[in-house]
Amino acid sequence: MVSLLNARSTAHELLDAEHLDLIELRRNLREMAMLNRLPGGTGDSVRAVERLLGEQSEATVLDVGTGSGDFVRRLRRRRHVEVIASDLRPEVLEIAARNLSGTNHVSLLKADARAIPLADGEVDIAHASLLMHHFDPDDAIAALSEMRRVSRLGVVINDLRRGLLPFAMTAAAVLALTRGAYTRHDGVLSARRAYTLAELDTLAAKAGLKRSSRSGRFWPRVTTVYR
């Protein structure tokens, strides 16, 4: 197992397929919102965004790869900011739209993270959770470059880290707490597709970003602020 984790897996996740089963997709997004409540998840992302914003009362946050929109809902409960919830897949955006229908000051944007259709510095912070491991290195650099381009204050990345202990913890949580085919397959594979923290920092540096802060490294997921 250790040797399997030395190199990053390039196997494809089910969620990255061209066509998705909508029942499984909805189940996956519900289960991911639940997993996001575990330590290292959405709470860490929100706290990182709040620290970047400081006392700034008016701001716009871009959530890249919004999924179910659970980060957006939690952030809006904590801060009265404008949020752009973006995702490449229209079927995901439809689910997010329903979940966010009662949340004010939120707009939806169909966008590829590697070519975000926003002007330079149009948002204050760009955030992505559990997105970077879906990308191979060149695409990850492109996405990070775009997030840097459109944001004024910084970029917040929340993702899994590759390693034996993170893999074991991720697999245990996914297999114990979820039942959906997408979640169980992709959740375990994601821990093998994840970048190490050093690899992530290298990709960010190639995108013109420098690490500013990082959450505790005990949990499988780590939140990093880049500027």
C-alpha positions in Angstrom: 0.0 0.0 0.0 2.8 2.4 0.8 4.3 1.9 -2.6 0.9 2.6 -4.2 0.8 6.0 -2.5 4.3 7.0 -3.4 3.1 8.0 -6.9 -0.1 9.8 -7.5 -2.8 7.7 -9.1 -4.0 8.7 -12.6 -7.1 6.5 -12.5 -10.3 8.3 -13.4 -13.0 9.1 -10.9 -16.6 8.2 -11.8 -17.7 11.9 -11.4 -15.4 12.9 -14.2 -17.2 10.7 -16.7 -18.9 12.4 -19.7 -22.3 11.2 -18.6 -23.5 10.9 -15.0 -26.3 8.9 -13.4 -28.4 11.7 -11.8 -29.7 9.6 -9.0 -26.1 8.6 -8.0 -25.0 12.2 -8.5 -27.6 13.6 -6.1 -26.8 10.9 -3.6 -23.1 11.7 -3.9 -23.6 15.5 -3.4 -25.7 14.8 -0.3 -23.0 12.5 1.1 -20.2 14.9 0.3 -22.0 17.6 2.1 -22.2 15.3 5.1 -18.5 14.4 4.9 -17.7 18.1 4.6 -18.9 18.5 8.1 -16.1 16.3 9.4 -12.9 17.9 10.8 -10.8 19.5 8.0 -13.8 20.1 5.8 -16.1 23.1 5.1 -15.5 24.7 8.5 -11.8 25.0 7.8 -12.5 26.6 4.4 -14.9 29.2 5.9 -12.4 30.1 8.7 -9.7 30.6 6.1 -11.9 32.8 4.0 -12.9 34.8 7.1 -9.2 35.3 8.1 -8.4 36.6 4.7 -11.3 39.0 4.7 -10.5 40.3 8.1 -12.8 43.3 9.0 -13.7 43.8 5.3 -17.5 44.1 5.3 -18.2 44.0 1.6 -16.6 41.3 -0.5 -17.2 38.8 -3.2 -16.1 35.1 -2.9 -15.9 32.7 -5.9 -16.5 29.1 -5.0 -14.9 27.0 -7.8 -16.4 23.5 -8.2 -19.3 24.3 -5.8 -20.9 20.9 -5.8 -23.9 20.9 -3.6 -23.3 24.5 -2.5 -22.8 23.6 1.2 -19.7 25.8 1.5 -21.7 28.7 0.1 -24.5 28.2 2.6 -22.2 28.0 5.5 -20.2 31.0 4.5 -23.3 33.1 4.0 -24.5 32.2 7.5 -21.2 33.6 8.9 -20.5 36.6 6.6 -22.7 38.8 4.5 -20.7 38.5 1.4 -21.6 38.1 -2.3 -20.8 34.6 -3.5 -20.4 33.2 -7.0 -21.0 29.5 -7.0 -19.4 28.0 -10.1 -19.2 24.5 -11.6 -18.4 23.1 -15.0 -21.3 20.6 -15.0 -24.8 21.9 -15.6 -26.4 19.0 -13.8 -24.3 19.9 -10.7 -25.3 23.5 -11.0 -29.0 22.6 -11.1 -28.7 20.7 -7.8 -26.7 23.6 -6.3 -29.4 26.0 -7.5 -32.1 24.1 -5.7 -30.0 23.9 -2.5 -29.2 27.6 -2.6 -32.7 28.8 -3.6 -33.3 30.4 -0.2 -29.8 31.9 0.1 -29.5 35.6 -0.7 -26.6 37.3 -2.6 -25.6 34.1 -4.4 -25.2 33.8 -8.2 -24.5 30.7 -10.2 -21.8 30.5 -13.0 -21.1 27.7 -15.4 -17.4 27.8 -15.7 -14.3 25.7 -16.3 -11.8 26.3 -13.5 -9.0 26.4 -16.1 -10.7 29.3 -18.0 -12.8 31.3 -15.5 -15.0 33.9 -17.4 -14.4 36.7 -14.9 -12.2 39.8 -15.2 -8.9 40.2 -13.5 -9.4 40.9 -9.8 -13.2 40.6 -10.1 -13.5 38.8 -6.8 -11.8 39.1 -3.4 -11.2 35.4 -2.8 -11.3 32.3 -4.9 -12.0 29.1 -3.1 -11.9 25.5 -4.2 -12.7 22.4 -2.1 -11.9 18.8 -3.2 -11.2 20.0 -6.7 -7.4 20.0 -7.3 -7.0 16.3 -7.0 -9.4 15.9 -10.0 -6.8 17.7 -12.2 -3.5 16.4 -13.6 -0.6 18.8 -12.9 -0.8 21.0 -16.0 -4.6 21.5 -15.5 -4.1 22.1 -11.8 -1.6 24.8 -12.6 -4.0 26.3 -15.1 -6.8 26.3 -12.5 -4.6 27.8 -9.8 -3.4 30.5 -12.2 -7.0 31.4 -13.1 -8.0 31.6 -9.4 -5.0 33.9 -8.8 -5.9 36.1 -11.7 -9.5 36.7 -10.7 -8.9 37.2 -7.0 -7.6 40.3 -5.2 -6.8 39.0 -1.7 -5.9 35.3 -2.2 -6.8 31.8 -3.0 -8.1 29.1 -0.6 -7.5 25.5 -1.4 -9.1 22.7 0.7 -8.1 19.2 -0.4 -6.9 15.8 0.6 -3.2 15.1 1.0 -1.6 11.9 -0.2 -0.1 9.6 2.4 -0.6 6.3 4.2 -2.4 7.8 7.3 -4.6 10.2 5.3 -5.5 7.3 2.9 -6.5 5.1 5.8 -8.5 7.8 7.5 -10.3 8.8 4.3 -11.1 5.2 3.3 -12.4 4.4 6.8 -14.7 7.5 6.8 -16.0 7.0 3.3 -16.7 3.3 3.7 -18.3 3.6 7.1 -20.5 6.7 6.5 -21.6 6.5 2.8 -23.5 4.1 0.6 -23.5 5.8 -2.8 -21.5 4.1 -5.6 -19.9 7.4 -6.7 -18.9 8.4 -3.2 -17.5 5.0 -2.2 -15.5 4.6 -5.4 -14.3 8.2 -5.8 -13.8 8.9 -2.1 -11.2 6.1 -1.8 -9.6 6.9 -5.2 -9.4 10.6 -4.4 -7.0 9.8 -1.5 -4.7 8.2 -4.1 -5.2 11.0 -6.7 -4.4 13.7 -4.1 -1.2 15.7 -4.2 1.2 15.8 -1.3 1.4 19.2 0.4 4.8 19.7 -1.2 3.5 18.8 -4.6 0.5 21.2 -4.1 2.9 24.0 -3.1 5.0 23.4 -6.2 2.0 23.6 -8.5 0.9 26.8 -6.8 4.3 28.3 -7.2 4.2 27.5 -10.9 0.8 29.4 -11.0 2.4 32.4 -9.4 1.1 31.8 -5.9 3.0 31.6 -2.6 1.7 29.8 0.5 0.6 32.2 3.2 -0.9 29.8 5.8 -2.0 26.2 6.3 -4.4 24.4 8.6 -3.2 21.6 10.9 -1.8 18.6 9.1 -3.2 15.8 11.2 -6.5 15.4 9.2 -6.6 13.9 5.7 -7.8 17.3 4.4 -5.8 20.4 4.7 -6.7 24.0 3.9 -4.0 26.2 2.4 -4.2 30.0 1.8 -2.1 31.2 -1.2 -1.4 34.8 -2.3 
